[in-house]
Each structure stands twice: as C-alpha cells, then as structure tokens.
Amino acid sequence: MMNLFGTAVGAGILYLPINAGAGGIWPLIILSLLAGPIVWLAHRNLVRFCLAASNPNANITGTVTEYFGTRAGKVLTFAYFMSIYPIMLLYGIGITNVATNYIEYQLQWQPPSRLLLSFILVSILIAIMHIGEDWMLRAVKIMCYPLVVILLGISIYLIPQWNMAAFDQPFNLHDLLVTLFLTTPLLIFSFNHSPACSAFARAYRLSIPDRQQCEKKTAVILKRNTLLLLVVILSFVFSCVLSLTPEELQQAKDLNVPVLSVLANRSGNSVFGLIAPIIAFLAISSSFFGVYLGSLEGLQGLITQQWLTHNQHKSLNMKALKRGSVLFCLITCWLAGYVNWSVIGMVQMLVVPILATILYLMPIYAIYRVSSLRHYRNYLIDFFTLTVGIVAIIAFLVDKLL
C-alpha cells in the first residue's frame, strides 16, 4: 500500500491546491467527492486486467499481446513507455534542482558540480532499487511515512490561518463546470499510481496462485491506498485553499508556483522555506521508484518485441537486456538532470492523453472484449470511468491548445 502511495504522491500535489482552488471552493468540494471513485475504479480495472494474463509472470504489455494481438501489444508497449519514461526524466531534473537549491539557499554552501550532483542522486535512487526488493520496499516506506506526517502536519498547522473567503465567492454554474472540466487532468495525474500497477499485480499473482484470492487481496490494498491518498492529499489541499484568499490562489496560478511558495511569501515564515524542499525531495524520490520500474518494464518490452520480430531464431540475452535497460535509464536520467531540460510542456502533451487512455479507456475496452473479464462488467460504473477518461483527454487538449 505504501509503495502505491509513494508512486502516486509526486510533485503534482504541490500544484493541485492552486489549480483546484482557484475556481472557488464549490468545484473543490465536488472534485473531492468524485476523487475516490475516479482514482479507485480506474486503478482497480487496470490491476484486474494485468491479473487476467494466463502467464503469472506476464506484465501489462504481455497481457495486451495475449488478448489483443502482437500489433496492439507493440502499440501499447510504446504508449506505456512514453507515458512513464518522460516522467522519470522530469524526476531526475526535479531532484537535482531541489538538492541544488537546498544546498545553496538553506545550507548556504557552494553547490557541487551539477554533473556530479545529478549523477550521485540518480545513482543512489537506482542503486536502492537494485540492492534487493525487500530493501527497496523498506526504502519507499521509510520515505512515505515522513511524507504523510509532514503533509498532515502542514494541514493541521494551517488551521488557525483558515478564512472563509472562499465561501464568499458567488456561485456560478458556468465557472464551476469549467473548473471541474479543466482540473480533471491534474486530479488524475496527482493521484496516479498506474506505473506501479503492472509490477504490483505480477508480484501478487506470483505469491498468491489462486486468481480469485489474488484479486480480492489486490482490491483491498488498492482500496486502502485510495483512502490514504484521499485523507492525506485532500486534507493538504483544503487546508491550503482555506488559508489563502481567492486572489492569492489566482495569482499563484498565473505565476505557476507551488502552494508552499505562496504560503512562505505570504507569511514570511521560514518554516515553509525549510519544509518545501524536504517535501519535494520525499515526493520525487518515492514516486521515482514506481516510475523507474514502469520505465524499465516498458523499455524491456519494446526491445524484446523488436528482437522477436527480427531475430526469431536467436534467443535474447535477458541479463544483457536488464543491464542495458538499467544503464540507459541511468545515463538519460543523469543527463536530463545535468542539462536541466525544459520539457514539461512536451512531456505533458505526451503523458496525460496516453495515461488517460491506458488507465481509463483500455481496461474498460478489455472488460467488454475479453471473456475472462466479463464478470466485472457494470454498465453504470464503466460508463462513469469511461466518461472521466474522455473528459480528461479533451480537457487537457483544450487547456493546452486553446
């Protein structure tokens, strides 16, 4: 549960209060009521789909190939990789920037060479992943617990600063619907833990051979994870929104700065200056592990497919594949952190539409196409999930292109 939580809680949580709260309190209340079903149903569908493979060791790309054919498997593998790999690069950039700023402004030290710092940080994160699964799980849990405590601590700390200005805004149905429409993509991205779903499903499928018991166990874990996400993230979001005026939220949205920066500038409280980089470091690090696993899985799937297409009579060296994939992720993530690429806009254009397709549309299609998933059909719930995915894609494109 904590590994799924860590994958979900990334840098997006620091911008969610601003984007969700700038349109007023009522859209935020409605989004909060919808967030649980939006997050839980989609991820449950994706895990159910991954569990449906006849091969217990199959990942999401193998499952797609099994049920939809080789061509669909290739398309999905590429899309899955492109929805996750750019996020890993951004985390490499983000954690380098956070460390540089913390060393320079909080510790008042001369930061080391960015080339060296980026290499050390990315290498440490990747090394933790490959020391062993038990150590990796412990590392993510260790990072998640202080993150939960800090976010809830900030939520409680801000209570004396709450004001009711958000409730004084006039209710406007048109503005409410526009805010709901445009905030849906960020809501999905802020709660997203799909990069870890395939590895999560495969791990439990291997440890619990009985598929029915495995489905029940994974469903319980997903439900608990969703509840934890809702408590922590929504407490943080509401406390931040109620501590700021609508004008401050709109100004922050126009400047595109995280919510802790707004609170620090507003109160002059140095606490937020110290806490902000810690939260960012914990959030990026915990999310990095799930995204890194997904990137490795997608990259190895792409290489394997191409190898089987062009070298049918020659076996693939799996050890070399794994080592080469790790080296590729290490070098590209390190270089991204060093060069400090400004690729956020391009990444969002790739990530969000593909993510919504894989997480919301593809599992619903599978439920109505694959006979072994037929018993999961629920027309009302499936229509809701499908609608959310379509709205997220359209809203994102409208927001970026118009």
RODO-2510 file (C-alpha; in nm, 4 decimals, decimal comma):
residues 402
     n   res          X          Y          Z
     1     m     0,0000     0,0000     0,0000
     2     m     0,2771     0,2432     0,0913
     3     n     0,4607     0,1720    -0,2342
     4     l     0,1485     0,2553    -0,4347
     5     f     0,1012     0,5650    -0,2186
     6     g     0,4610     0,6716    -0,2802
     7     t     0,4201     0,6310    -0,6555
     8     a     0,1072     0,8483    -0,6509
     9     v     0,2320     1,1348    -0,4364
    10     g     0,4669     1,3317    -0,6583
    11     a     0,5311     1,6963    -0,7302
    12     g     0,1757     1,7391    -0,8632
    13     i     0,0355     1,7596    -0,5111
    14     l     0,2122     2,0949    -0,4597
    15     y     0,0193     2,2454    -0,7542
    16     l    -0,3167     2,0726    -0,7028
    17     p    -0,4406     2,3169    -0,4314
    18     i    -0,3768     2,6122    -0,6610
    19     n    -0,5359     2,4705    -0,9746
    20     a    -0,8291     2,3152    -0,7906
    21     g    -0,8860     2,6060    -0,5531
    22     a    -0,8505     2,8956    -0,7982
    23     g    -1,2007     2,8270    -0,9309
    24     g    -1,3602     2,8514    -0,5875
    25     i    -1,4473     2,6178    -0,3020
    26     w    -1,7502     2,4505    -0,4616
    27     p    -1,5646     2,2866    -0,7525
    28     l    -1,3088     2,1655    -0,4982
    29     i    -1,5812     2,0091    -0,2820
    30     i    -1,7334     1,8332    -0,5837
    31     l    -1,3920     1,7115    -0,7012
    32     s    -1,3254     1,5749    -0,3530
    33     l    -1,6456     1,3724    -0,3641
    34     l    -1,5590     1,2374    -0,7089
    35     a    -1,1877     1,1773    -0,6437
    36     g    -1,2351     0,8454    -0,4634
    37     p    -1,4331     0,6706    -0,7394
    38     i    -1,2227     0,8341    -1,0122
    39     v    -0,8962     0,7045    -0,8656
    40     w    -1,0004     0,3683    -0,7237
    41     l    -1,2164     0,2356    -1,0074
    42     a    -0,9602     0,3098    -1,2792
    43     h    -0,6640     0,1575    -1,0972
    44     r    -0,8694    -0,1443    -0,9913
    45     n    -0,9646    -0,2039    -1,3552
    46     l    -0,6015    -0,1792    -1,4658
    47     v    -0,4851    -0,4264    -1,1991
    48     r    -0,7684    -0,6654    -1,2853
    49     f    -0,6623    -0,6546    -1,6476
    50     c    -0,2988    -0,7261    -1,5565
    51     l    -0,4085    -1,0211    -1,3406
    52     a    -0,6035    -1,1730    -1,6314
    53     a    -0,2924    -1,2978    -1,8162
    54     s    -0,2572    -1,6747    -1,8451
    55     n     0,1140    -1,6412    -1,7662
    56     p     0,1570    -1,5388    -1,3983
    57     n     0,4847    -1,3675    -1,4846
    58     a     0,3376    -1,1531    -1,7648
    59     n     0,3410    -0,7760    -1,7399
    60     i     0,0881    -0,5343    -1,8873
    61     t     0,2390    -0,5465    -2,2363
    62     g     0,2363    -0,9261    -2,2334
    63     t    -0,1292    -0,9233    -2,1278
    64     v    -0,2226    -0,6862    -2,4098
    65     t    -0,0358    -0,9002    -2,6626
    66     e    -0,2140    -1,2126    -2,5369
    67     y    -0,5639    -1,0710    -2,5733
    68     f    -0,5372    -0,8115    -2,8490
    69     g    -0,2582    -0,9441    -3,0699
    70     t     0,1026    -0,8596    -3,1473
    71     r     0,0337    -0,5284    -3,3204
    72     a    -0,1792    -0,3965    -3,0340
    73     g     0,0872    -0,5195    -2,7921
    74     k     0,3532    -0,3186    -2,9746
    75     v     0,1401    -0,0037    -2,9781
    76     l     0,0534    -0,0397    -2,6103
    77     t     0,4141    -0,1095    -2,5126
    78     f     0,5317     0,2059    -2,6880
    79     a     0,2463     0,4123    -2,5425
    80     y     0,3061     0,2732    -2,1933
    81     f     0,6753     0,3564    -2,2158
    82     m     0,6079     0,7097    -2,3455
    83     s     0,3582     0,7761    -2,0655
    84     i     0,6121     0,6891    -1,7951
    85     y     0,9690     0,7422    -1,9196
    86     p     0,9419     1,1230    -1,9607
    87     i     0,8165     1,1481    -1,6004
    88     m     1,1300     0,9667    -1,4853
    89     l     1,3418     1,2245    -1,6696
    90     l     1,1497     1,5061    -1,5030
    91     y     1,2109     1,3497    -1,1631
    92     g     1,5820     1,3368    -1,2445
    93     i     1,5685     1,7094    -1,3243
    94     g     1,3491     1,7867    -1,0250
    95     i     1,5549     1,6097    -0,7608
    96     t     1,8740     1,7748    -0,8888
    97     n     1,7113     2,1198    -0,8747
    98     v     1,5730     2,0587    -0,5261
    99     a     1,9124     1,9444    -0,3945
   100     t     2,0943     2,2371    -0,5609
   101     n     1,8542     2,4971    -0,4197
   102     y     1,8624     2,3402    -0,0732
   103     i     2,2433     2,3378    -0,0618
   104     e     2,2705     2,6939    -0,1932
   105     y     1,9884     2,8734    -0,0086
   106     q     1,9169     2,6721     0,3060
   107     l     2,2641     2,5417     0,3903
   108     q     2,4384     2,8486     0,2427
   109     w     2,7011     2,6251     0,0815
   110     q     2,8529     2,6344    -0,2625
   111     p     2,6695     2,3595    -0,4558
   112     p     2,8908     2,0973    -0,6215
   113     s     2,9120     2,0478    -0,9950
   114     r     2,5650     1,9821    -1,1345
   115     l     2,7089     1,6997    -1,3445
   116     l     2,8417     1,5265    -1,0319
   117     l     2,5394     1,6024    -0,8121
   118     s     2,2912     1,4707    -1,0660
   119     f     2,4932     1,1528    -1,1146
   120     i     2,5164     1,0886    -0,7393
   121     l     2,1452     1,1461    -0,6732
   122     v     2,0196     0,9384    -0,9675
   123     s     2,2722     0,6613    -0,8950
   124     i     2,1628     0,6407    -0,5314
   125     l     1,7955     0,6115    -0,6256
   126     i     1,8627     0,3442    -0,8876
   127     a     2,1046     0,1576    -0,6584
   128     i     1,8360     0,1373    -0,3895
   129     m     1,6088    -0,0277    -0,6465
   130     h     1,8646    -0,2967    -0,7270
   131     i     2,0035    -0,3757    -0,3837
   132     g     1,7044    -0,6039    -0,3416
   133     e     1,3279    -0,5967    -0,3413
   134     d     1,2997    -0,6048     0,0373
   135     w     1,5396    -0,3145     0,0750
   136     m     1,3596    -0,1224    -0,1972
   137     l     1,0218    -0,1712    -0,0299
   138     r     1,1663    -0,0585     0,3003
   139     a     1,3262     0,2476     0,1407
   140     v     0,9976     0,3580    -0,0172
   141     k     0,8098     0,3013     0,3071
   142     i     1,0701     0,4971     0,5024
   143     m     1,0264     0,7882     0,2606
   144     c     0,6466     0,7677     0,2619
   145     y     0,5939     0,7825     0,6366
   146     p     0,7606     1,1221     0,6935
   147     l     0,5866     1,2499     0,3803
   148     v     0,2480     1,1553     0,5264
   149     v     0,3378     1,3099     0,8631
   150     i     0,4664     1,6345     0,7084
   151     l     0,1663     1,6827     0,4771
   152     l    -0,0818     1,6148     0,7581
   153     g     0,1287     1,8318     0,9910
   154     i     0,1098     2,1261     0,7479
   155     s    -0,2650     2,0726     0,7126
   156     i    -0,3096     2,0998     1,0910
   157     y    -0,0566     2,3833     1,1251
   158     l    -0,2553     2,5969     0,8804
   159     i    -0,5911     2,5563     1,0581
   160     p    -0,5536     2,8791     1,2656
   161     q    -0,4988     3,0674     0,9380
   162     w    -0,8195     2,9445     0,7766
   163     n    -1,0554     3,2073     0,6421
   164     m    -1,3988     3,1759     0,4895
   165     a    -1,3217     3,3991     0,1912
   166     a    -1,3538     3,1027    -0,0426
   167     f    -1,7179     3,0573     0,0621
   168     d    -1,7948     3,4236    -0,0079
   169     q    -1,7408     3,3800    -0,3801
   170     p    -2,0704     3,3869    -0,5727
   171     f    -2,1861     3,0516    -0,7040
   172     n    -2,1576     3,0412    -1,0813
   173     l    -2,2603     2,7205    -1,2556
   174     h    -2,0651     2,8003    -1,5727
   175     d    -1,7396     2,8701    -1,3846
   176     l    -1,7948     2,5618    -1,1706
   177     l    -1,8298     2,3350    -1,4728
   178     v    -1,5278     2,4921    -1,6463
   179     t    -1,3138     2,4439    -1,3337
   180     l    -1,4270     2,0824    -1,2955
   181     f    -1,3557     2,0233    -1,6636
   182     l    -1,0065     2,1722    -1,6658
   183     t    -0,8971     2,0340    -1,3257
   184     t    -0,9793     1,6701    -1,4065
   185     p    -0,6449     1,6006    -1,5844
   186     l    -0,4415     1,7378    -1,2920
   187     l    -0,6534     1,5422    -1,0438
   188     i    -0,5849     1,2202    -1,2349
   189     f    -0,2141     1,2993    -1,2608
   190     s    -0,1843     1,3906    -0,8893
   191     f    -0,3400     1,0610    -0,7749
   192     n    -0,1870     0,8437    -1,0477
   193     h    -0,0031     0,5283    -0,9417
   194     s    -0,0542     0,3300    -1,2629
   195     p     0,3233     0,2921    -1,3289
   196     a     0,3400     0,0538    -1,0324
   197     c     0,0180    -0,1369    -1,1089
   198     s     0,1670    -0,3887    -1,3501
   199     a     0,4562    -0,4830    -1,1181
   200     f     0,2135    -0,4826    -0,8241
   201     a    -0,0262    -0,7230    -0,9985
   202     r     0,2551    -0,9530    -1,1156
   203     a     0,4123    -0,9717    -0,7676
   204     y     0,0846    -1,0764    -0,6050
   205     r    -0,0042    -1,3128    -0,8882
   206     l     0,3244    -1,4972    -0,8286
   207     s     0,2818    -1,5049    -0,4495
   208     i    -0,0921    -1,5952    -0,4499
   209     p    -0,1530    -1,8597    -0,7209
   210     d    -0,5299    -1,8662    -0,6674
   211     r    -0,6544    -1,5898    -0,9003
   212     q    -0,9740    -1,5194    -0,7064
   213     q    -0,7875    -1,4786    -0,3789
   214     c    -0,5274    -1,2665    -0,5551
   215     e    -0,7969    -1,0375    -0,6963
   216     k    -0,9514    -0,9927    -0,3510
   217     k    -0,6152    -0,9182    -0,1898
   218     t    -0,5094    -0,6613    -0,4513
   219     a    -0,8545    -0,4962    -0,4409
   220     v    -0,8270    -0,4489    -0,0633
   221     i    -0,4789    -0,2975    -0,0957
   222     l    -0,5935    -0,0607    -0,3719
   223     k    -0,8938     0,0487    -0,1668
   224     r    -0,6807     0,1213     0,1404
   225     n    -0,4283     0,3070    -0,0704
   226     t    -0,7043     0,5222    -0,2217
   227     l    -0,8411     0,6045     0,1251
   228     l    -0,4946     0,7041     0,2461
   229     l    -0,4395     0,9201    -0,0620
   230     l    -0,7757     1,0914    -0,0139
   231     v    -0,7124     1,1667     0,3546
   232     v    -0,3590     1,2992     0,3072
   233     i    -0,3946     1,4848    -0,0234
   234     l    -0,7409     1,6340     0,0348
   235     s    -0,6522     1,7444     0,3886
   236     f    -0,3492     1,9219     0,2468
   237     v    -0,5438     2,0725    -0,0439
   238     f    -0,8353     2,2020     0,1653
   239     s    -0,6113     2,3416     0,4371
   240     c    -0,4009     2,5297     0,1808
   241     v    -0,7051     2,6636    -0,0061
   242     l    -0,8784     2,7802     0,3120
   243     s    -0,5578     2,9540     0,4244
   244     l    -0,5333     3,1642     0,1086
   245     t    -0,7684     3,4126    -0,0491
   246     p    -0,9139     3,3542    -0,3979
   247     e    -0,6968     3,6404    -0,5249
   248     e    -0,3795     3,4780    -0,3900
   249     l    -0,4736     3,1445    -0,5451
   250     q    -0,5363     3,3069    -0,8825
   251     q    -0,2080     3,4974    -0,8629
   252     a    -0,0227     3,1767    -0,7805
   253     k    -0,1900     3,0054    -1,0757
   254     d    -0,0833     3,2888    -1,3060
   255     l     0,2773     3,2673    -1,1775
   256     n     0,2749     2,8837    -1,1884
   257     v     0,4417     2,8457    -0,8471
   258     p     0,3796     2,5678    -0,5888
   259     v     0,1458     2,6335    -0,2993
   260     l     0,4201     2,6249    -0,0334
   261     s     0,5976     2,9108    -0,2108
   262     v     0,2788     3,1175    -0,1864
   263     l     0,2426     3,0422     0,1847
   264     a     0,6075     3,1248     0,2513
   265     n     0,5873     3,4576     0,0660
   266     r     0,2586     3,5438     0,2324
   267     s     0,3557     3,4807     0,5917
   268     g     0,7288     3,5346     0,5749
   269     n     0,7546     3,2112     0,7707
   270     s     1,0927     3,0473     0,7165
   271     v     0,9410     2,7119     0,8163
   272     f     0,7937     2,6716     0,4687
   273     g     1,1284     2,7553     0,3137
   274     l     1,2776     2,4597     0,5006
   275     i     0,9845     2,2224     0,4589
   276     a     0,9245     2,2787     0,0861
   277     p     1,2492     2,1152    -0,0364
   278     i     1,2065     1,8260     0,2094
   279     i     0,8556     1,7553     0,0816
   280     a     0,9699     1,7868    -0,2778
   281     f     1,2644     1,5509    -0,2171
   282     l     1,0494     1,2879    -0,0438
   283     a     0,7697     1,3141    -0,3007
   284     i     1,0028     1,2931    -0,6005
   285     s     1,2100     1,0099    -0,4518
   286     s     0,9123     0,7949    -0,3531
   287     s     0,7472     0,8480    -0,6922
   288     f     1,0714     0,7816    -0,8779
   289     f     1,0759     0,4155    -0,7767
   290     g     0,7380     0,3306    -0,9291
   291     v     0,8082     0,5327    -1,2429
   292     y     1,1531     0,3774    -1,2794
   293     l     1,0079     0,0260    -1,2563
   294     g     0,7488     0,1142    -1,5203
   295     s     1,0162     0,2635    -1,7471
   296     l     1,2329    -0,0469    -1,7204
   297     e     0,9346    -0,2690    -1,7903
   298     g     0,8295    -0,0658    -2,0940
   299     l     1,1820    -0,0398    -2,2360
   300     q     1,2495    -0,4118    -2,1972
   301     g     0,9131    -0,4862    -2,3575
   302     l     0,9971    -0,2666    -2,6569
   303     i     1,3397    -0,4265    -2,7064
   304     t     1,2024    -0,7781    -2,6654
   305     q     0,9297    -0,7188    -2,9235
   306     q     1,1752    -0,5816    -3,1772
   307     w     1,4169    -0,8675    -3,1132
   308     l     1,1490    -1,1331    -3,1635
   309     t     1,0388    -0,9618    -3,4841
   310     h     1,3848    -0,9526    -3,6422
   311     n     1,5654    -1,2415    -3,4665
   312     q     1,3081    -1,5173    -3,4317
   313     h     1,5658    -1,7972    -3,4321
   314     k     1,8105    -1,6386    -3,1884
   315     s     1,7429    -1,6167    -2,8145
   316     l     1,7687    -1,2816    -2,6374
   317     n     2,0256    -1,2452    -2,3588
   318     m     1,7987    -1,1422    -2,0712
   319     k     2,0853    -1,0459    -1,8392
   320     a     2,2291    -0,8143    -2,1041
   321     l     1,8807    -0,6731    -2,1651
   322     k     1,8308    -0,5914    -1,7975
   323     r     2,1765    -0,4398    -1,7580
   324     g     2,1421    -0,2371    -2,0777
   325     s     1,7984    -0,1080    -1,9727
   326     v     1,9268    -0,0014    -1,6319
   327     l     2,2276     0,1703    -1,7911
   328     f     2,0044     0,3511    -2,0417
   329     c     1,7733     0,4807    -1,7666
   330     l     2,0696     0,5843    -1,5502
   331     i     2,2512     0,7740    -1,8254
   332     t     1,9467     0,9507    -1,9715
   333     c     1,8081     1,0452    -1,6299
   334     w     2,1502     1,1704    -1,5218
   335     l     2,1947     1,3775    -1,8386
   336     a     1,8427     1,5182    -1,8068
   337     g     1,9238     1,6275    -1,4513
   338     y     2,2511     1,7823    -1,5647
   339     v     2,1232     1,9627    -1,8743
   340     n     1,8058     2,0722    -1,6901
   341     w     1,5883     2,0290    -1,9972
   342     s     1,2742     2,2377    -2,0148
   343     v     1,0500     1,9601    -2,1409
   344     i     0,7482     1,9912    -1,9117
   345     g     0,5079     2,1132    -2,1796
   346     m     0,6131     1,8478    -2,4277
   347     v     0,6012     1,5779    -2,1610
   348     q     0,2516     1,6789    -2,0530
   349     m     0,1309     1,6688    -2,4119
   350     l     0,2554     1,3096    -2,4339
   351     v     0,1892     1,1838    -2,0826
   352     v    -0,1622     1,2938    -1,9914
   353     p    -0,3548     1,1767    -2,3033
   354     i    -0,1667     0,8443    -2,3128
   355     l    -0,2056     0,7989    -1,9366
   356     a    -0,5808     0,8582    -1,9511
   357     t    -0,6104     0,6146    -2,2420
   358     i    -0,4168     0,3359    -2,0680
   359     l    -0,5704     0,3891    -1,7245
   360     y    -0,9333     0,4739    -1,8078
   361     l    -1,0159     0,3608    -2,1609
   362     m    -0,8108     0,0476    -2,2299
   363     p    -0,9242    -0,1575    -1,9232
   364     i    -1,2914    -0,0807    -1,9984
   365     y    -1,2403    -0,1930    -2,3569
   366     a    -1,0797    -0,5128    -2,2260
   367     i    -1,3663    -0,5835    -1,9861
   368     y    -1,6107    -0,5835    -2,2791
   369     r    -1,3746    -0,7643    -2,5174
   370     v    -1,2068    -1,0346    -2,3060
   371     s    -1,4381    -1,3167    -2,1998
   372     s    -1,2466    -1,3902    -1,8767
   373     l    -1,3159    -1,0330    -1,7604
   374     r    -1,6857    -1,0440    -1,8455
   375     h    -1,7950    -1,0890    -1,4835
   376     y    -1,6511    -0,7458    -1,3995
   377     r    -1,8945    -0,5618    -1,6253
   378     n    -2,1032    -0,2933    -1,4561
   379     y    -2,2619    -0,0594    -1,7077
   380     l    -2,3103     0,2373    -1,4738
   381     i    -1,9622     0,2251    -1,3189
   382     d    -1,7960     0,1518    -1,6524
   383     f    -1,9770     0,4440    -1,8173
   384     f    -1,8594     0,6739    -1,5358
   385     t    -1,4963     0,5583    -1,5695
   386     l    -1,5041     0,5861    -1,9484
   387     t    -1,6521     0,9369    -1,9279
   388     v    -1,3808     1,0518    -1,6867
   389     g    -1,1097     0,9307    -1,9241
   390     i    -1,2645     1,1041    -2,2255
   391     v    -1,3222     1,4270    -2,0298
   392     a    -0,9612     1,4239    -1,9057
   393     i    -0,8198     1,3912    -2,2576
   394     i    -1,0472     1,6564    -2,4093
   395     a    -0,9973     1,8958    -2,1163
   396     f    -0,6220     1,8635    -2,1339
   397     l    -0,6108     1,9265    -2,5079
   398     v    -0,8496     2,2223    -2,4780
   399     d    -0,6399     2,3725    -2,1978
   400     k    -0,3125     2,3317    -2,3887
   401     l    -0,4199     2,4126    -2,7441
   402     l    -0,6647     2,6985    -2,6935
***
